[in-house]
Amino acid sequence: MGAVTYPAQEVAKFVDLNFIPVQIETTAQNQALMSQYGVTWTPSIFVLDADGKVHYSTVGFIPPEEFVPTFLVGKARWYFDAGQLTEARATLEEVLDRCSHSHVAPEAIFFLGVAKYKQTHDPKPLRAAYDELMANYPQSEWTKRADPYRLIEK
Amino acid sequence: MAMQVCWVNDLDKARETARKTNKPILLDFFNPN
């Protein structure tokens, strides 16, 4: 990550604009923090709130072109968990506008449908999310997770 | 000039900054070797 992804200008600008960035070496002196977050392999990257609570995590290398969409979804999940649904929706829509070919696009579609439902209490966005996932990402785990929404009337 | 990520290594300070700025924290555990 340090050699390829973080030096990429789009990534550096994105991190600076959107996050408070913290890097911890996986050394013996940081063992307590590693245990707290269940770190057993690197790179392990987490999106935390100010209380230190985890809202999103990844393990393994992420190339520069996937970093921004992946952690836009991470930021959206932070908004979502805080009940800031308008901000969560805007961030997820940004993923789909800027990075529709990203591997996290299905996750963005899933949570966009859920955020719309939570805001409106209208279940139709859940069904729309399922239809979009089934049409474009039939093999995605997020399509499987959305499967019950196929029972909702259009 | 190329921009670089300005990492900090103190999570407690980062939490204070996150609270003041209403930004999330990106916490990266990495192997220095």
N, CA and C atoms of all chains as a GROMACS GRO file, in nm:
protein
  561
    1MET      N    1   0.084  -0.120   0.000
    1MET     CA    2   0.000   0.000   0.000
    1MET      C    3   0.088   0.125   0.000
    2GLY      N    4   0.194   0.122   0.083
    2GLY     CA    5   0.282   0.238   0.095
    2GLY      C    6   0.363   0.264  -0.031
    3ALA      N    7   0.388   0.160  -0.109
    3ALA     CA    8   0.469   0.176  -0.230
    3ALA      C    9   0.386   0.212  -0.352
    4VAL      N   10   0.263   0.168  -0.356
    4VAL     CA   11   0.183   0.183  -0.478
    4VAL      C   12   0.058   0.270  -0.457
    5THR      N   13  -0.023   0.235  -0.358
    5THR     CA   14  -0.157   0.295  -0.347
    5THR      C   15  -0.152   0.434  -0.283
    6TYR      N   16  -0.088   0.445  -0.166
    6TYR     CA   17  -0.093   0.575  -0.097
    6TYR      C   18  -0.021   0.688  -0.172
    7PRO      N   19   0.087   0.658  -0.246
    7PRO     CA   20   0.150   0.768  -0.321
    7PRO      C   21   0.067   0.817  -0.440
    8ALA      N   22  -0.030   0.740  -0.484
    8ALA     CA   23  -0.113   0.784  -0.598
    8ALA      C   24  -0.184   0.914  -0.560
    9GLN      N   25  -0.177   1.012  -0.646
    9GLN     CA   26  -0.226   1.146  -0.611
    9GLN      C   27  -0.376   1.148  -0.580
   10GLU      N   28  -0.453   1.073  -0.657
   10GLU     CA   29  -0.597   1.070  -0.631
   10GLU      C   30  -0.626   1.014  -0.491
   11VAL      N   31  -0.547   0.913  -0.453
   11VAL     CA   32  -0.566   0.850  -0.321
   11VAL      C   33  -0.524   0.946  -0.210
   12ALA      N   34  -0.406   1.009  -0.226
   12ALA     CA   35  -0.356   1.101  -0.122
   12ALA      C   36  -0.455   1.216  -0.100
   13LYS      N   37  -0.505   1.272  -0.209
   13LYS     CA   38  -0.601   1.383  -0.197
   13LYS      C   39  -0.731   1.336  -0.131
   14PHE      N   40  -0.777   1.218  -0.171
   14PHE     CA   41  -0.902   1.163  -0.116
   14PHE      C   42  -0.889   1.140   0.034
   15VAL      N   43  -0.778   1.080   0.077
   15VAL     CA   44  -0.759   1.053   0.220
   15VAL      C   45  -0.752   1.184   0.298
   16ASP      N   46  -0.676   1.280   0.246
   16ASP     CA   47  -0.660   1.408   0.314
   16ASP      C   48  -0.794   1.480   0.331
   17LEU      N   49  -0.877   1.472   0.229
   17LEU     CA   50  -1.005   1.543   0.230
   17LEU      C   51  -1.109   1.476   0.320
   18ASN      N   52  -1.104   1.344   0.327
   18ASN     CA   53  -1.215   1.270   0.387
   18ASN      C   54  -1.189   1.207   0.523
   19PHE      N   55  -1.064   1.191   0.562
   19PHE     CA   56  -1.033   1.112   0.682
   19PHE      C   57  -0.925   1.177   0.768
   20ILE      N   58  -0.920   1.134   0.895
   20ILE     CA   59  -0.804   1.155   0.981
   20ILE      C   60  -0.720   1.028   0.966
   21PRO      N   61  -0.606   1.034   0.897
   21PRO     CA   62  -0.531   0.910   0.868
   21PRO      C   63  -0.434   0.870   0.980
   22VAL      N   64  -0.445   0.745   1.023
   22VAL     CA   65  -0.358   0.692   1.129
   22VAL      C   66  -0.292   0.565   1.078
   23GLN      N   67  -0.160   0.556   1.093
   23GLN     CA   68  -0.088   0.433   1.058
   23GLN      C   69  -0.022   0.375   1.181
   24ILE      N   70  -0.043   0.247   1.204
   24ILE     CA   71   0.014   0.177   1.318
   24ILE      C   72   0.096   0.059   1.266
   25GLU      N   73   0.222   0.052   1.310
   25GLU     CA   74   0.307  -0.062   1.272
   25GLU      C   75   0.266  -0.185   1.353
   26THR      N   76   0.267  -0.302   1.287
   26THR     CA   77   0.232  -0.425   1.358
   26THR      C   78   0.356  -0.479   1.430
   27THR      N   79   0.395  -0.408   1.532
   27THR     CA   80   0.512  -0.447   1.613
   27THR      C   81   0.464  -0.485   1.753
   28ALA      N   82   0.555  -0.546   1.829
   28ALA     CA   83   0.519  -0.594   1.963
   28ALA      C   84   0.463  -0.482   2.049
   29GLN      N   85   0.516  -0.360   2.033
   29GLN     CA   86   0.470  -0.250   2.119
   29GLN      C   87   0.326  -0.208   2.088
   30ASN      N   88   0.276  -0.247   1.972
   30ASN     CA   89   0.137  -0.213   1.936
   30ASN      C   90   0.043  -0.333   1.946
   31GLN      N   91   0.088  -0.438   2.017
   31GLN     CA   92   0.011  -0.562   2.024
   31GLN      C   93  -0.129  -0.540   2.084
   32ALA      N   94  -0.138  -0.452   2.186
   32ALA     CA   95  -0.268  -0.430   2.251
   32ALA      C   96  -0.369  -0.372   2.151
   33LEU      N   97  -0.322  -0.275   2.071
   33LEU     CA   98  -0.411  -0.214   1.972
   33LEU      C   99  -0.448  -0.314   1.863
   34MET      N  100  -0.352  -0.399   1.823
   34MET     CA  101  -0.380  -0.503   1.724
   34MET      C  102  -0.485  -0.600   1.776
   35SER      N  103  -0.474  -0.637   1.902
   35SER     CA  104  -0.572  -0.729   1.962
   35SER      C  105  -0.709  -0.662   1.970
   36GLN      N  106  -0.710  -0.535   2.007
   36GLN     CA  107  -0.838  -0.462   2.020
   36GLN      C  108  -0.914  -0.464   1.888
   37TYR      N  109  -0.841  -0.452   1.776
   37TYR     CA  110  -0.909  -0.448   1.645
   37TYR      C  111  -0.902  -0.581   1.571
   38GLY      N  112  -0.852  -0.686   1.638
   38GLY     CA  113  -0.850  -0.820   1.578
   38GLY      C  114  -0.760  -0.830   1.456
   39VAL      N  115  -0.649  -0.759   1.458
   39VAL     CA  116  -0.559  -0.759   1.343
   39VAL      C  117  -0.468  -0.882   1.346
   40THR      N  118  -0.478  -0.964   1.240
   40THR     CA  119  -0.393  -1.084   1.230
   40THR      C  120  -0.318  -1.087   1.097
   41TRP      N  121  -0.346  -0.991   1.009
   41TRP     CA  122  -0.278  -0.987   0.880
   41TRP      C  123  -0.275  -0.842   0.832
   42THR      N  124  -0.177  -0.811   0.747
   42THR     CA  125  -0.168  -0.673   0.697
   42THR      C  126  -0.171  -0.672   0.544
   43PRO      N  127  -0.211  -0.561   0.482
   43PRO     CA  128  -0.266  -0.445   0.551
   43PRO      C  129  -0.409  -0.472   0.599
   44SER      N  130  -0.438  -0.424   0.719
   44SER     CA  131  -0.575  -0.423   0.771
   44SER      C  132  -0.613  -0.276   0.788
   45ILE      N  133  -0.722  -0.237   0.724
   45ILE     CA  134  -0.761  -0.095   0.725
   45ILE      C  135  -0.904  -0.083   0.777
   46PHE      N  136  -0.923   0.012   0.868
   46PHE     CA  137  -1.052   0.030   0.934
   46PHE      C  138  -1.100   0.174   0.919
   47VAL      N  139  -1.231   0.190   0.911
   47VAL     CA  140  -1.293   0.322   0.923
   47VAL      C  141  -1.356   0.327   1.062
   48LEU      N  142  -1.311   0.423   1.141
   48LEU     CA  143  -1.355   0.436   1.280
   48LEU      C  144  -1.425   0.570   1.302
   49ASP      N  145  -1.510   0.572   1.405
   49ASP     CA  146  -1.563   0.702   1.449
   49ASP      C  147  -1.475   0.756   1.561
   50ALA      N  148  -1.514   0.870   1.616
   50ALA     CA  149  -1.431   0.936   1.717
   50ALA      C  150  -1.425   0.857   1.847
   51ASP      N  151  -1.516   0.760   1.866
   51ASP     CA  152  -1.510   0.674   1.984
   51ASP      C  153  -1.421   0.551   1.960
   52GLY      N  154  -1.370   0.537   1.838
   52GLY     CA  155  -1.288   0.422   1.805
   52GLY      C  156  -1.366   0.302   1.756
   53LYS      N  157  -1.497   0.320   1.737
   53LYS     CA  158  -1.581   0.209   1.692
   53LYS      C  159  -1.563   0.185   1.541
   54VAL      N  160  -1.556   0.057   1.502
   54VAL     CA  161  -1.534   0.021   1.362
   54VAL      C  162  -1.666   0.026   1.284
   55HIS      N  163  -1.661   0.092   1.167
   55HIS     CA  164  -1.778   0.096   1.078
   55HIS      C  165  -1.753   0.027   0.945
   56TYR      N  166  -1.626  -0.002   0.915
   56TYR     CA  167  -1.592  -0.065   0.787
   56TYR      C  168  -1.449  -0.116   0.799
   57SER      N  169  -1.421  -0.229   0.735
   57SER     CA  170  -1.283  -0.278   0.740
   57SER      C  171  -1.250  -0.360   0.617
   58THR      N  172  -1.120  -0.363   0.585
   58THR     CA  173  -1.071  -0.444   0.474
   58THR      C  174  -0.940  -0.511   0.518
   59VAL      N  175  -0.910  -0.623   0.455
   59VAL     CA  176  -0.782  -0.692   0.475
   59VAL      C  177  -0.724  -0.720   0.337
   60GLY      N  178  -0.594  -0.692   0.320
   60GLY     CA  179  -0.527  -0.720   0.194
   60GLY      C  180  -0.507  -0.595   0.110
   61PHE      N  181  -0.424  -0.609   0.008
   61PHE     CA  182  -0.386  -0.498  -0.079
   61PHE      C  183  -0.507  -0.443  -0.156
   62ILE      N  184  -0.513  -0.313  -0.169
   62ILE     CA  185  -0.616  -0.248  -0.251
   62ILE      C  186  -0.544  -0.159  -0.351
   63PRO      N  187  -0.563  -0.182  -0.481
   63PRO     CA  188  -0.494  -0.099  -0.581
   63PRO      C  189  -0.550   0.043  -0.581
   64PRO      N  190  -0.474   0.139  -0.635
   64PRO     CA  191  -0.518   0.280  -0.631
   64PRO      C  192  -0.657   0.301  -0.689
   65GLU      N  193  -0.688   0.235  -0.800
   65GLU     CA  194  -0.817   0.260  -0.865
   65GLU      C  195  -0.936   0.206  -0.786
   66GLU      N  196  -0.909   0.115  -0.690
   66GLU     CA  197  -1.018   0.064  -0.607
   66GLU      C  198  -1.022   0.132  -0.470
   67PHE      N  199  -0.916   0.203  -0.434
   67PHE     CA  200  -0.909   0.259  -0.300
   67PHE      C  201  -1.019   0.362  -0.276
   68VAL      N  202  -1.035   0.456  -0.370
   68VAL     CA  203  -1.133   0.564  -0.350
   68VAL      C  204  -1.275   0.508  -0.340
   69PRO      N  205  -1.321   0.425  -0.436
   69PRO     CA  206  -1.457   0.373  -0.419
   69PRO      C  207  -1.474   0.288  -0.293
   70THR      N  208  -1.371   0.209  -0.258
   70THR     CA  209  -1.383   0.124  -0.139
   70THR      C  210  -1.404   0.208  -0.014
   71PHE      N  211  -1.324   0.315   0.000
   71PHE     CA  212  -1.337   0.393   0.123
   71PHE      C  213  -1.440   0.505   0.113
   72LEU      N  214  -1.494   0.529  -0.006
   72LEU     CA  215  -1.619   0.608  -0.013
   72LEU      C  216  -1.731   0.526   0.050
   73VAL      N  217  -1.734   0.397   0.017
   73VAL     CA  218  -1.834   0.310   0.081
   73VAL      C  219  -1.810   0.305   0.232
   74GLY      N  220  -1.682   0.300   0.271
   74GLY     CA  221  -1.652   0.301   0.415
   74GLY      C  222  -1.702   0.427   0.483
   75LYS      N  223  -1.683   0.541   0.417
   75LYS     CA  224  -1.732   0.667   0.474
   75LYS      C  225  -1.885   0.669   0.477
   76ALA      N  226  -1.946   0.615   0.371
   76ALA     CA  227  -2.093   0.608   0.367
   76ALA      C  228  -2.146   0.521   0.481
   77ARG      N  229  -2.075   0.412   0.512
   77ARG     CA  230  -2.118   0.325   0.623
   77ARG      C  231  -2.105   0.400   0.757
   78TRP      N  232  -2.004   0.485   0.769
   78TRP     CA  233  -1.988   0.567   0.890
   78TRP      C  234  -2.106   0.662   0.904
   79TYR      N  235  -2.144   0.728   0.793
   79TYR     CA  236  -2.263   0.814   0.795
   79TYR      C  237  -2.388   0.733   0.828
   80PHE      N  238  -2.402   0.620   0.760
   80PHE     CA  239  -2.520   0.534   0.774
   80PHE      C  240  -2.540   0.493   0.920
   81ASP      N  241  -2.432   0.446   0.981
   81ASP     CA  242  -2.442   0.399   1.120
   81ASP      C  243  -2.474   0.514   1.215
   82ALA      N  244  -2.436   0.636   1.180
   82ALA     CA  245  -2.464   0.753   1.264
   82ALA      C  246  -2.605   0.808   1.237
   83GLY      N  247  -2.676   0.745   1.144
   83GLY     CA  248  -2.810   0.793   1.111
   83GLY      C  249  -2.810   0.915   1.020
   84GLN      N  250  -2.693   0.948   0.964
   84GLN     CA  251  -2.685   1.061   0.870
   84GLN      C  252  -2.714   1.007   0.730
   85LEU      N  253  -2.842   0.980   0.708
   85LEU     CA  254  -2.880   0.904   0.588
   85LEU      C  255  -2.870   0.987   0.460
   86THR      N  256  -2.896   1.117   0.469
   86THR     CA  257  -2.882   1.201   0.350
   86THR      C  258  -2.736   1.201   0.303
   87GLU      N  259  -2.644   1.215   0.398
   87GLU     CA  260  -2.501   1.214   0.364
   87GLU      C  261  -2.458   1.074   0.315
   88ALA      N  262  -2.513   0.971   0.379
   88ALA     CA  263  -2.480   0.834   0.334
   88ALA      C  264  -2.524   0.813   0.190
   89ARG      N  265  -2.646   0.857   0.159
   89ARG     CA  266  -2.698   0.841   0.022
   89ARG      C  267  -2.611   0.918  -0.078
   90ALA      N  268  -2.576   1.041  -0.044
   90ALA     CA  269  -2.494   1.122  -0.136
   90ALA      C  270  -2.359   1.055  -0.161
   91THR      N  271  -2.302   0.998  -0.057
   91THR     CA  272  -2.170   0.934  -0.071
   91THR      C  273  -2.181   0.806  -0.154
   92LEU      N  274  -2.287   0.730  -0.134
   92LEU     CA  275  -2.307   0.607  -0.213
   92LEU      C  276  -2.336   0.641  -0.360
   93GLU      N  277  -2.411   0.748  -0.380
   93GLU     CA  278  -2.437   0.791  -0.519
   93GLU      C  279  -2.307   0.836  -0.586
   94GLU      N  280  -2.218   0.896  -0.508
   94GLU     CA  281  -2.088   0.936  -0.563
   94GLU      C  282  -2.009   0.812  -0.608
   95VAL      N  283  -2.016   0.705  -0.529
   95VAL     CA  284  -1.949   0.580  -0.569
   95VAL      C  285  -2.001   0.535  -0.705
   96LEU      N  286  -2.133   0.536  -0.720
   96LEU     CA  287  -2.193   0.484  -0.843
   96LEU      C  288  -2.171   0.578  -0.961
   97ASP      N  289  -2.165   0.709  -0.933
   97ASP     CA  290  -2.139   0.806  -1.041
   97ASP      C  291  -1.994   0.801  -1.088
   98ARG      N  292  -1.902   0.797  -0.990
   98ARG     CA  293  -1.759   0.806  -1.023
   98ARG      C  294  -1.697   0.672  -1.055
   99CYS      N  295  -1.750   0.566  -0.995
   99CYS     CA  296  -1.677   0.437  -0.997
   99CYS      C  297  -1.774   0.321  -1.019
  100SER      N  298  -1.858   0.330  -1.121
  100SER     CA  299  -1.962   0.227  -1.140
  100SER      C  300  -1.904   0.090  -1.171
  101HIS      N  301  -1.777   0.084  -1.215
  101HIS     CA  302  -1.715  -0.046  -1.245
  101HIS      C  303  -1.638  -0.102  -1.126
  102SER      N  304  -1.641  -0.032  -1.016
  102SER     CA  305  -1.567  -0.080  -0.899
  102SER      C  306  -1.628  -0.208  -0.843
  103HIS      N  307  -1.546  -0.286  -0.776
  103HIS     CA  308  -1.597  -0.410  -0.713
  103HIS      C  309  -1.691  -0.378  -0.597
  104VAL      N  310  -1.691  -0.253  -0.547
  104VAL     CA  311  -1.781  -0.220  -0.436
  104VAL      C  312  -1.914  -0.161  -0.484
  105ALA      N  313  -1.933  -0.151  -0.616
  105ALA     CA  314  -2.060  -0.096  -0.667
  105ALA      C  315  -2.182  -0.174  -0.614
  106PRO      N  316  -2.179  -0.308  -0.612
  106PRO     CA  317  -2.297  -0.379  -0.559
  106PRO      C  318  -2.326  -0.344  -0.413
  107GLU      N  319  -2.221  -0.329  -0.332
  107GLU     CA  320  -2.242  -0.291  -0.192
  107GLU      C  321  -2.305  -0.152  -0.184
  108ALA      N  322  -2.260  -0.062  -0.273
  108ALA     CA  323  -2.317   0.073  -0.275
  108ALA      C  324  -2.464   0.070  -0.312
  109ILE      N  325  -2.500  -0.012  -0.410
  109ILE     CA  326  -2.641  -0.024  -0.451
  109ILE      C  327  -2.725  -0.078  -0.335
  110PHE      N  328  -2.673  -0.180  -0.268
  110PHE     CA  329  -2.744  -0.240  -0.155
  110PHE      C  330  -2.772  -0.135  -0.047
  111PHE      N  331  -2.668  -0.065  -0.003
  111PHE     CA  332  -2.687   0.029   0.107
  111PHE      C  333  -2.762   0.155   0.064
  112LEU      N  334  -2.756   0.188  -0.064
  112LEU     CA  335  -2.837   0.301  -0.112
  112LEU      C  336  -2.985   0.267  -0.100
  113GLY      N  337  -3.020   0.145  -0.138
  113GLY     CA  338  -3.159   0.101  -0.123
  113GLY      C  339  -3.202   0.101   0.024
  114VAL      N  340  -3.115   0.052   0.110
  114VAL     CA  341  -3.150   0.045   0.253
  114VAL      C  342  -3.162   0.186   0.313
  115ALA      N  343  -3.070   0.275   0.274
  115ALA     CA  344  -3.074   0.412   0.328
  115ALA      C  345  -3.202   0.483   0.282
  116LYS      N  346  -3.240   0.463   0.156
  116LYS     CA  347  -3.365   0.524   0.107
  116LYS      C  348  -3.484   0.470   0.184
  117TYR      N  349  -3.484   0.339   0.207
  117TYR     CA  350  -3.595   0.278   0.284
  117TYR      C  351  -3.601   0.335   0.425
  118LYS      N  352  -3.485   0.346   0.490
  118LYS     CA  353  -3.485   0.396   0.628
  118LYS      C  354  -3.532   0.541   0.636
  119GLN      N  355  -3.506   0.617   0.531
  119GLN     CA  356  -3.549   0.757   0.530
  119GLN      C  357  -3.698   0.770   0.502
  120THR      N  358  -3.750   0.686   0.412
  120THR     CA  359  -3.886   0.706   0.362
  120THR      C  360  -3.988   0.606   0.418
  121HIS      N  361  -3.938   0.494   0.471
  121HIS     CA  362  -4.023   0.381   0.515
  121HIS      C  363  -4.103   0.322   0.399
  122ASP      N  364  -4.061   0.354   0.278
  122ASP     CA  365  -4.121   0.295   0.158
  122ASP      C  366  -4.030   0.180   0.115
  123PRO      N  367  -4.081   0.056   0.108
  123PRO     CA  368  -3.993  -0.057   0.077
  123PRO      C  369  -3.953  -0.068  -0.071
  124LYS      N  370  -4.014   0.015  -0.156
  124LYS     CA  371  -3.984   0.002  -0.299
  124LYS      C  372  -3.834   0.019  -0.333
  125PRO      N  373  -3.760   0.109  -0.266
  125PRO     CA  374  -3.616   0.117  -0.296
  125PRO      C  375  -3.540  -0.013  -0.269
  126LEU      N  376  -3.590  -0.093  -0.174
  126LEU     CA  377  -3.525  -0.223  -0.148
  126LEU      C  378  -3.544  -0.315  -0.268
  127ARG      N  379  -3.667  -0.316  -0.320
  127ARG     CA  380  -3.695  -0.398  -0.438
  127ARG      C  381  -3.614  -0.347  -0.559
  128ALA      N  382  -3.606  -0.215  -0.573
  128ALA     CA  383  -3.531  -0.158  -0.685
  128ALA      C  384  -3.382  -0.196  -0.674
  129ALA      N  385  -3.331  -0.198  -0.550
  129ALA     CA  386  -3.190  -0.237  -0.531
  129ALA      C  387  -3.172  -0.382  -0.572
  130TYR      N  388  -3.264  -0.468  -0.531
  130TYR     CA  389  -3.254  -0.610  -0.568
  130TYR      C  390  -3.257  -0.625  -0.720
  131ASP      N  391  -3.352  -0.556  -0.786
  131ASP     CA  392  -3.364  -0.567  -0.932
  131ASP      C  393  -3.235  -0.522  -1.001
  132GLU      N  394  -3.178  -0.410  -0.953
  132GLU     CA  395  -3.055  -0.359  -1.015
  132GLU      C  396  -2.938  -0.455  -0.991
  133LEU      N  397  -2.932  -0.509  -0.870
  133LEU     CA  398  -2.824  -0.605  -0.839
  133LEU      C  399  -2.838  -0.731  -0.923
  134MET      N  400  -2.962  -0.783  -0.933
  134MET     CA  401  -2.985  -0.907  -1.008
  134MET      C  402  -2.954  -0.888  -1.156
  135ALA      N  403  -2.987  -0.769  -1.207
  135ALA     CA  404  -2.966  -0.742  -1.350
  135ALA      C  405  -2.818  -0.726  -1.384
  136ASN      N  406  -2.744  -0.661  -1.294
  136ASN     CA  407  -2.606  -0.624  -1.328
  136ASN      C  408  -2.498  -0.702  -1.254
  137TYR      N  409  -2.531  -0.756  -1.137
  137TYR     CA  410  -2.430  -0.826  -1.056
  137TYR      C  411  -2.491  -0.954  -0.998
  138PRO      N  412  -2.538  -1.045  -1.084
  138PRO     CA  413  -2.609  -1.163  -1.032
  138PRO      C  414  -2.524  -1.253  -0.942
  139GLN      N  415  -2.392  -1.246  -0.956
  139GLN     CA  416  -2.305  -1.333  -0.875
  139GLN      C  417  -2.256  -1.266  -0.747
  140SER      N  418  -2.293  -1.142  -0.726
  140SER     CA  419  -2.240  -1.070  -0.610
  140SER      C  420  -2.300  -1.121  -0.479
  141GLU      N  421  -2.219  -1.119  -0.374
  141GLU     CA  422  -2.272  -1.156  -0.242
  141GLU      C  423  -2.383  -1.059  -0.201
  142TRP      N  424  -2.377  -0.933  -0.249
  142TRP     CA  425  -2.478  -0.835  -0.211
  142TRP      C  426  -2.611  -0.864  -0.278
  143THR      N  427  -2.609  -0.929  -0.394
  143THR     CA  428  -2.732  -0.972  -0.459
  143THR      C  429  -2.797  -1.082  -0.374
  144LYS      N  430  -2.715  -1.171  -0.322
  144LYS     CA  431  -2.768  -1.278  -0.234
  144LYS      C  432  -2.827  -1.217  -0.106
  145ARG      N  433  -2.757  -1.116  -0.053
  145ARG     CA  434  -2.807  -1.055   0.072
  145ARG      C  435  -2.938  -0.980   0.048
  146ALA      N  436  -2.958  -0.934  -0.077
  146ALA     CA  437  -3.081  -0.860  -0.110
  146ALA      C  438  -3.194  -0.952  -0.153
  147ASP      N  439  -3.168  -1.083  -0.156
  147ASP     CA  440  -3.267  -1.177  -0.211
  147ASP      C  441  -3.408  -1.164  -0.152
  148PRO      N  442  -3.422  -1.145  -0.021
  148PRO     CA  443  -3.559  -1.133   0.034
  148PRO      C  444  -3.638  -1.015  -0.025
  149TYR      N  445  -3.569  -0.915  -0.077
  149TYR     CA  446  -3.638  -0.796  -0.127
  149TYR      C  447  -3.712  -0.823  -0.258
  150ARG      N  448  -3.686  -0.940  -0.320
  150ARG     CA  449  -3.758  -0.975  -0.445
  150ARG      C  450  -3.905  -1.001  -0.415
  151LEU      N  451  -3.938  -1.022  -0.289
  151LEU     CA  452  -4.077  -1.047  -0.250
  151LEU      C  453  -4.158  -0.918  -0.233
  152ILE      N  454  -4.088  -0.804  -0.235
  152ILE     CA  455  -4.156  -0.674  -0.220
  152ILE      C  456  -4.220  -0.637  -0.353
  153GLU      N  457  -4.344  -0.586  -0.346
  153GLU     CA  458  -4.413  -0.545  -0.469
  153GLU      C  459  -4.341  -0.430  -0.535
  154LYS      N  460  -4.340  -0.431  -0.670
  154LYS     CA  461  -4.276  -0.321  -0.743
  154LYS      C  462  -4.364  -0.197  -0.735
  155MET      N  463   0.407   2.001  -0.674
  155MET     CA  464   0.467   1.912  -0.575
  155MET      C  465   0.369   1.799  -0.542
  156ALA      N  466   0.421   1.677  -0.531
  156ALA     CA  467   0.334   1.562  -0.506
  156ALA      C  468   0.278   1.568  -0.364
  157MET      N  469   0.154   1.538  -0.354
  157MET     CA  470   0.088   1.536  -0.223
  157MET      C  471   0.110   1.400  -0.158
  158GLN      N  472   0.128   1.399  -0.025
  158GLN     CA  473   0.144   1.274   0.048
  158GLN      C  474   0.041   1.268   0.160
  159VAL      N  475   0.002   1.146   0.195
  159VAL     CA  476  -0.088   1.130   0.309
  159VAL      C  477  -0.012   1.166   0.436
  160CYS      N  478  -0.071   1.254   0.518
  160CYS     CA  479  -0.006   1.296   0.643
  160CYS      C  480  -0.051   1.205   0.757
  161TRP      N  481   0.011   1.090   0.765
  161TRP     CA  482  -0.027   0.994   0.868
  161TRP      C  483   0.014   1.041   1.006
  162VAL      N  484  -0.068   1.009   1.106
  162VAL     CA  485  -0.025   1.023   1.245
  162VAL      C  486  -0.020   0.882   1.305
  163ASN      N  487   0.051   0.866   1.417
  163ASN     CA  488   0.061   0.732   1.476
  163ASN      C  489   0.002   0.727   1.617
  164ASP      N  490  -0.078   0.827   1.651
  164ASP     CA  491  -0.138   0.834   1.784
  164ASP      C  492  -0.290   0.829   1.767
  165LEU      N  493  -0.348   0.714   1.793
  165LEU     CA  494  -0.493   0.698   1.773
  165LEU      C  495  -0.575   0.786   1.867
  166ASP      N  496  -0.529   0.804   1.990
  166ASP     CA  497  -0.605   0.888   2.083
  166ASP      C  498  -0.614   1.033   2.034
  167LYS      N  499  -0.501   1.085   1.982
  167LYS     CA  500  -0.503   1.221   1.928
  167LYS      C  501  -0.593   1.227   1.805
  168ALA      N  502  -0.587   1.124   1.722
  168ALA     CA  503  -0.670   1.120   1.602
  168ALA      C  504  -0.818   1.120   1.640
  169ARG      N  505  -0.852   1.052   1.749
  169ARG     CA  506  -0.992   1.050   1.793
  169ARG      C  507  -1.037   1.190   1.836
  170GLU      N  508  -0.949   1.262   1.904
  170GLU     CA  509  -0.982   1.401   1.942
  170GLU      C  510  -1.005   1.485   1.817
  171THR      N  511  -0.916   1.470   1.719
  171THR     CA  512  -0.928   1.547   1.595
  171THR      C  513  -1.055   1.508   1.520
  172ALA      N  514  -1.085   1.378   1.520
  172ALA     CA  515  -1.206   1.331   1.452
  172ALA      C  516  -1.331   1.392   1.515
  173ARG      N  517  -1.329   1.403   1.648
  173ARG     CA  518  -1.444   1.461   1.718
  173ARG      C  519  -1.460   1.609   1.682
  174LYS      N  520  -1.347   1.679   1.676
  174LYS     CA  521  -1.352   1.824   1.648
  174LYS      C  522  -1.392   1.851   1.503
  175THR      N  523  -1.346   1.766   1.411
  175THR     CA  524  -1.365   1.793   1.268
  175THR      C  525  -1.486   1.720   1.210
  176ASN      N  526  -1.545   1.627   1.288
  176ASN     CA  527  -1.654   1.543   1.239
  176ASN      C  528  -1.614   1.466   1.112
  177LYS      N  529  -1.492   1.413   1.117
  177LYS     CA  530  -1.444   1.325   1.009
  177LYS      C  531  -1.422   1.186   1.066
  178PRO      N  532  -1.435   1.083   0.983
  178PRO     CA  533  -1.399   0.948   1.029
  178PRO      C  534  -1.247   0.931   1.029
  179ILE      N  535  -1.202   0.830   1.100
  179ILE     CA  536  -1.060   0.794   1.105
  179ILE      C  537  -1.034   0.680   1.008
  180LEU      N  538  -0.926   0.690   0.932
  180LEU     CA  539  -0.879   0.577   0.850
  180LEU      C  540  -0.760   0.518   0.925
  181LEU      N  541  -0.779   0.398   0.980
  181LEU     CA  542  -0.675   0.334   1.061
  181LEU      C  543  -0.613   0.221   0.981
  182ASP      N  544  -0.483   0.234   0.951
  182ASP     CA  545  -0.412   0.137   0.868
  182ASP      C  546  -0.304   0.068   0.951
  183PHE      N  547  -0.321  -0.062   0.972
  183PHE     CA  548  -0.216  -0.142   1.036
  183PHE      C  549  -0.127  -0.196   0.927
  184PHE      N  550   0.004  -0.170   0.937
  184PHE     CA  551   0.093  -0.217   0.832
  184PHE      C  552   0.216  -0.283   0.891
  185ASN      N  553   0.274  -0.372   0.812
  185ASN     CA  554   0.396  -0.442   0.851
  185ASN      C  555   0.516  -0.363   0.801
  186PRO      N  556   0.600  -0.314   0.891
  186PRO     CA  557   0.713  -0.230   0.847
  186PRO      C  558   0.825  -0.310   0.780
  187ASN      N  559   0.821  -0.444   0.790
  187ASN     CA  560   0.931  -0.524   0.734
  187ASN      C  561   0.903  -0.572   0.591
   0.00000   0.00000   0.00000
